[in-house]
C-alpha cells in the first residue's frame, strides 16, 4: 500500500512506517499531522486516482524531528569588476513518520 501526497507544492510517495523529510510544517515533536491532499493511492482494492484528490483518503503521520537541511552556498561574481558576494541558506525541514494510510473504501 502506498499513497502520493501533496505538501508545500511538492509531491511525495509515502508508505506506512516510512520516514520522510519535507519543508517545515508547524508543530512540535510527537504531534500528529493528517494529510487529506492524497493525489493517488494503491491498496488491496486497486489503484485510486484523484481528480484532483482521492475523496475520503487520509494519510496520518507523526513529527519525529524539526531540523535544518545542509547549507546551500550562493556565490555571485562579476569578472574584472571586483564584485563578489557569498551567501548561505539552510532550509528548515520537518521529519515525519507515516503511521497509517486510510483508504476511501475501508
N, C-alpha and C positions, 0 to 999 in steps of 0.2 A: 504494500500500500504506500502510495506517495501522493503528494499534492504540490501544486505550483501556486505560491502566494505572491502578493504584491505588497511591498513596503518601501516607502521613500522613492517611488518612481522606478524601482528595480524589481525584478522577478527572481524568486528563489525556489529551487526544487528541494522539498523537505520530506523527511521520513520520520517515523516515531523513533525516539531516543537519539536523534541526531543533534549535534551542537553546531549552530551556525553563528556567524558574526555579520551584523548589519549596522547601518548608520544609527546613531544614537536615538534611543527611544526613552521616553520619560519613565522613571520608576526606580525602585530600589532592588537590591539583590534579594531574590526569593519571591518577588511579585509575579503574579500571573498575568499574561498577556494573551488575548484572543484575537486571531486574525479572521475576519469574515470576508476579506478580499481573496477568495480562492478562485483562481482562473481555470485550473484543470485539476482533475482528481482521478486516481486509479484505485479501485478497491476490488473486492471479490465479485461485485456485480458488473464490472466493466469499467470503461473509461467515460467520465463525465466531463464535457467541455462546456465552459460557461460562455454566456453571451451577454455581457462581458464576464459575469461571475456565476459560479455554481450556487444556486439558491439552496440554503439550508446547510451548506458545508462550512465547517469551522475547523480551525487549527489552534490547539491550545499549546502554550509554551510558558516557560518559567525563566526569569532572568537569572543567569549564572554569574555574570560579571559586567561591570561598567569600566571601560578602559579607553586607551588611545592607541591608534594604529601606528605603524612605523612612520618615521618622518619622511616627508617628501620635500626635496630641496628644489627651490625655484631660483635659477640663476639667469640674469639678464645682462647682456653686454652689447655695446656698440663699438665696433673695432675702430681703432685710431682716434677715438674721441675721449678716452679716459673714463668712460662711463661703465660702471658695473654695479650690480645690485644683487645681493644674495638674501633670500628669504627661506623660511621653512614653515611647514604646516603639518600638524598631527591631527588627523580626523578623530573625533570621538566616536567610539564604537560600543555596541551592546552585544554581549554574547548570550545567546538563547539556547535552551534545551527544549526540543519539541517533545511534549509529553503525550499528546493524543491528537488524532485526526478523526473528526466526526463526519461520517458520510451523510448525504441528504436522504438516503433511503432508510437508514437504520433508525 
